């Protein structure tokens, strides 16, 4: 049984090992390239989301200033009304 397995075993010399490692390196290069492309897509998506958050923040600030101005106008109108009634 052991003799049968020894006959089936293939010897791995330096040339075959080097070729196998070259193939493995090529496959990992492909994986690295796909990962880099995936991260590039993610970065583009994050830039788009950041742009949306920036515009939302700008809109909220404008609404806040609008409410602040309206509140000041209301206070001024109340003060004017109270002053004219005295």
Secondary structure, 3 states (H helix, E strand, C coil): CHHHHHHHCCCCCHHHHHHHHHHHHHHHHHHHHHHHHHHHHHHHHHHHHHHHHHHHHHHHHHHHHHHHHHHHHHHHHHHHHHHHHC
